[in-house]
Amino acid sequence: MIKNFNKIINNIKEMNLPQTEFVKFMEDIHDPFIVLTACILSLRTNDKTTYPAAMRMLKLGKTPQDFSLLDSEILEKAIYPVGFYKNKAKQIIEISKQLISEYNGIVPKEIDELIKFKGVGRKTANLVQSKGYNMPSICVDVHVHRISNRLGIVNTKTPEETEFSLKKNLPATSWSEINTLFVTLGQNICKPLKPDCKKCNLCKYCKYFSMNS
């Protein structure tokens, strides 16, 4: 067990930081296909852009069957201006067709199966497990990777290394809440360039703060 981890988690919760509409949406949606496609939209795109794009996308359909029949240009128009929207539209349609032809229209639960889909990495696969299937899983994005290293609970160079280190050293019961809590902390306080340490109540546990104060 990582030292002070439970105290860190409780302190983040006590800060009661505001969540973006997209974070709230991903917390409330428990459909693996919607989690998968929404996560694809979010890659290299901020939440303020991703959320309305996801809402427009869902007006076109909510199942692999719906999107497998969709014209790429229609989906492109709906999800614009997310980053790489043309590629993402094609990717979602291709994945939908693959789900129907190879998985009976059901998004697989296994990480090794999920990362077989074009453009789906471990971050997205873990989020599908966690939010789509309510399975213990740690989705490590830039926020989770950055904050875990700043706090000193890991010492890693890549998100994948962070995922494996956290999973090795934390009980599975705590895995699924890490992403939402660290993302919210990262969006509000522990930002990439200028972390607002004065507003953070994790300073006594934070390696970054102790080295820069």
Salt bridges, closest charged atoms under 4 A:
GLU21 OE2 - LYS24 NZ 3.81
GLU27 OE2 - LYS131 NZ 2.45
GLU113 OE2 - LYS116 NZ 2.93
GLU163 OE2 - ARG122 NH2 2.66
GLU163 OE2 - LYS167 NZ 2.84
GLU177 OE1 - LYS13 NZ 3.05
ASP196 OD2 - LYS199 NZ 3.72
